[in-house]
Amino acid sequence: MATRTVPGHWEGDLIKGARNGSAVGTLVERTTRLVILARMEGTDATSARQGFTKKLRHVPALLRQTLTYDRGKEMAEHERLAERLAIRIFFADPSSPWQRGTNENTNGLLRQYLPKGTDLSGYTQRELNAIAHRLNTRPRKCLDFATPLEVYAQLRHHSPVALGT
């Protein structure tokens, strides 16, 4: 498994809305804890692939090394996602949420903004970006009370080649 000192390793999941009828895609970079939220048209594999592709294609290729999912059926189109983004995709072992602990913790934080039982289909991408920004500007103990955006900016400033700039 990738260490948290090397950027470009992501964890991904869906948080589901009321009666599992809607979803938001969550992506978290392991080193910086940067959060990206993807609006989903549905809860199926095609919606997940399209939503994650749309958001991850804006991440520089060198910061798009791996993506670790759970084994949900909504991840069935992972090969197409991997091919389109040139990213290696891994799956956590069954019933092992700790293997994607950063994402599980982030999903818990997101529930402050997207409560369980809410119809998530009503959120626009702009609203989801604003929620991600709030998390990305929130100091984290695991980052010595820096914010994910500060860590990302520092990483980018000190390692422009690594970020493809």
Secondary structure as UniProt FT lines:
FT   TURN            4..5
FT   STRAND          9..16
FT   HELIX           18..20
FT   STRAND          23..29
FT   TURN            30..32
FT   STRAND          35..39
FT   HELIX           45..56
FT   TURN            57..58
FT   HELIX           61..63
FT   STRAND          66..69
FT   HELIX           73..75
FT   TURN            76..77
FT   HELIX           78..85
FT   STRAND          88..91
FT   TURN            94..95
FT   HELIX           97..100
FT   HELIX           101..110
FT   TURN            111..113
FT   TURN            116..117
FT   HELIX           120..122
FT   HELIX           125..136
FT   HELIX           141..143
FT   TURN            144..145
FT   HELIX           148..158
FT   TURN            160..164
//
